[in-house]
Amino acid sequence: MHPANRRTLLKTLSGAGLVAAAGLAGRVAFAAGIKPDAKSALIVVDVQNCFVTGGTLPVKGGEEVVPVINKLAGAFENIVITQDWHTKGHASFASTHAGKKPFEVKKLAYGNQVLWPDHCVQGTDDAALHKDLALPTAQVIVRKGYHQEVDSYSAFTEADGKTPTGLGGYLKQRGIKRVFVTGLATDFCVAWTAMDARKAGFEVYVIEDATRAIDLNGSLAAAWKQMTAKGVKRIQSKDLA
């Protein structure tokens, strides 16, 4: 082999080796996982009786998130729980609007609203957290959707887009920089929470296998598209160290 060709071959092989090594290092680094720290918070969205099997607005497989979330909780110093907490005759209920059926859409003062079956009414067992949810170290419960005339999917901002729940301020005062969102349902309360968290300046991860979706007329695919566009990161529970 001509010396020049040999040098070229050796350079090529060396480069390939470096690329392969770099690729392996990348895989090892990823395999090591994302480690939540003191500036990270786990947000557990609406894991309530109303959204699991037997509830008034069941999400298919909703109860399956419970053991995943319980296992995740051990990695977090900071945990926030949210609860849908509606008044009787809430504006988001189809029964409140004459002639309307669940899952129809009606334009309300703040925009288009999906009309839901009556669910998560304050003080009822339907609104209680799932009995197997074990989060003894959670520091705060944020209740949302309790204003009669406006819904609140997001844990940060009500559906009018301007009324804050106070969660953003709480997390910032605690020095939180990253949030990991779990719960129900992926394409509504989880997605809105994640996108509003990004809007508030947090680094945001949605732990996909710790969520379940309603998927109403393609709402799941649309939600992931919107979340991705906002910079929300989509991960699995196994990606956490």
Salt bridges, closest charged atoms under 4 A:
ASP46 OD2 - LYS144 NZ 2.73
GLU64 OE1 - ARG212 NH2 2.95
ASP84 OD2 - HIS86 NE2 3.11
ASP84 OD2 - HIS119 NE2 3.18
ASP84 OD1 - LYS144 NZ 3.22
GLU104 OE1 - LYS100 NZ 3.92
ASP132 OD2 - LYS131 NZ 3.29
ASP151 OD1 - HIS86 NE2 3.88
GLU158 OE2 - HIS147 ND1 2.80
GLU203 OE2 - LYS233 NZ 3.07
GLU208 OE2 - ARG234 NH2 2.84
ASP239 OD1 - LYS238 NZ 3.66
